[in-house]
Amino acid sequence: MINLYSIAYLPPASYFYKAAKEETFILDKHEHFVKQTYRNRCSISGPNGKQDLIIPVEHTNIHTIPISQVKIANSERWQSIHWRSILAAYRNSPYFEYYEDDFKSFYEKKYELLFEFNFELLQLLLKLKKQKPTIIFTDQFEKVASDKTDLRNYFIPKNKIESVSNYHQVFQERNGFIEGLSIVDHLFNVR
């Protein structure tokens, strides 16, 4: 059975590894935006513990338009803040320097749509991890996914999801091991 996913901003490692192991998976382009989910946020391990990075979105008709049409609120300086936070968190990680240029461009180029930004990041992550699943997009919104396993609301910050096995994190001595972080935490620390 094929799994149905929501788009996510630098998804947690558990989301990424589940999706990336599939030969084919479906991304829902027609669902409505859901607040407090990974659709516009990710978590990293910063000097002071878990830190959420949230992409601001324009709230006009946000709950009635497809997620593929949700606009980023670029009037805020979120890209600069996110990039500085990523630098502070991972500059001293073992593999950050190998990937810095790949990610930096996402925080310099202006994107209008949240889906476009997230999808381009997902493609980069799959390429860096040398994984090539086929990604299919939905044609319309399905409230109940009848012929698919619906994971659109499975990977949300409130759910405790199985994590990748423990690995060394940059600030682990100070904060302990933090679960549920973005795949970039694993990428920059383990490769």
N, C-alpha and C positions, 0 to 999 in steps of 0.2 A: 504494500500500500504506500502511496506517495504522501508525504507530509506537507502541510500547509503552514507557512511561516508569515509573520509580520516582518516588515523591514526593521532594521535596528541600527543604531549609531554605535559603532565599534562594539559589537555585541559581546556579552559575557562569553567566556571560554566554553561553557557548557552548550550554549546556543550554537556557537561557531563550529565546534567539533561534531555536534549532532548533524547539522546541516551539511557540513563539508564531507562527511562520510557517506552521504547519500549519492546514488548515481544521478538522481533527479529529485528536485524539490520545487515547490511552488511558492512564489512570493505574492502576497495579496496586495495588488495595486489599488483595489477599490474599497477596502475597508475604510471606516472613518477613524480619525485620529483618536487615540485613547491617552488621556493624561497619565502621568506618573508611570510610564512604561519605558522600555528601551528604545522606543521609536525615535525619541529625541534626547536620550540621555545614556551615559555610560558611567561606569565607576572605575576609578584608578586608585592606586595606593600611593598617597602622597606622604610628605614628611610628618603630617599630623594624623595619619590614618586614612580611612576610606574617604574618597573625595568624589562627589558626583559632578560631572560636567554636563550641563543642560543646554541644548540648542534652543534659543528662543524662537517661537513661531508666531506668526500673525494669527490672531484669534477670530478674524472675520469668517463666519460660516464654517469654522473648523470642525464642527460635529455633523455637518451635512454634506461636505465635499469629500471626494475620495482622497486617501492619504497621498496619492501621487500628485495632487494639486495643492497640498499644504505648503505655504510659503514660509521661508525662513525670515525672521525679523532682523534684517541686516542693519537696522538703525542702531542696534546694540553692537558693542565691540567683542562679541562672543568668541570670534576666531582667535583674536590676539590673546584673550584670557585663557582659552583652552590650550593653545600652543604653549604659552608660558607655564601652565600647570603641568602639561606633559613633559616639558623640559625639566622642570623642578623635580618631578617624580622619577624620571627615567634617564636623565643625563648620565648618571653613574651606573646604570645597569650594564651588564656584560655585552649586550648586542644592540643597544640603541643606535650607536654610530653607524651600524650597517644599514639601518632603515630610516634614519632621520630625514634624508632628502626625499624619500618616497612619501612620507607623511606630511612634511612641511608644506608642500604645495597645496594640500587641502585646506590649509589655514591661511593661505595667501590669496587664493582664487575665490571670487564671490560666486556663490551658488544661490539661485533663486528658490529652488524647490528642495525640500527636505528629502524626498524620496531619491532624487537624482544624486544628492550629496552622499547619502547613506549607501546607495547601490554602487557608486563608484568606489567608495571605501571597501565595501564587501568584495568587489572584484579584485582590488589590490590585495586584500588579505588572502583570498583564495590563491592568487598568483604567488604570493610570498611563501605560502605554506605548500605550494606545489600540488594543489588539489583542483580538480576540474569537474565538479558536478554540473549537470545541465540544469539551468534555472529557467523555469516557466513562470509566466505571469498570469494572474487570473484575468478572465474576460469581464467578469462582473462580480459584485459583492454577493457572497453567500453567508447568510446569518448562521446557518448550520452547514458545515461541510460534510455532505453525505457520503461521498466516495473517497474521502481523504482523512488522515489523522490531523485534527485541528490543533496546531501548536501556537496559534496567534497570541493567545493569552496565557500560555504555559510559562514562557520565559518573561517574567515580570519581577521587578525588584522586591516585591513583597513575598514571593515564593522562594522557599529554600530549595534550590535545585542541586543535584549532585554536581560536584565540582571536579575539575581535573585533579589528579593527585598532587599533593603538596610539592612545592618546589621553592627554591630560595627567592625571596622578594627583597628588593632594595632596602626597605625600612623594616624588615621582619624583626630585627633585634629590638627595635623601639615599639612596634605595633603588633607583633605577633603575625602569624600567617592570616591573611584576609581572603576569604572565599568570595566568589561571585564577581570577580573583577573582569574588566574587558579583556578580550583576547590579546590586546597589545601588551598587557602586563606579562602574560606568558611568553609572547613573542620576544619582547625585549630582554627578558630574564633567562629564557631557556633556549629560544630560537626554534 
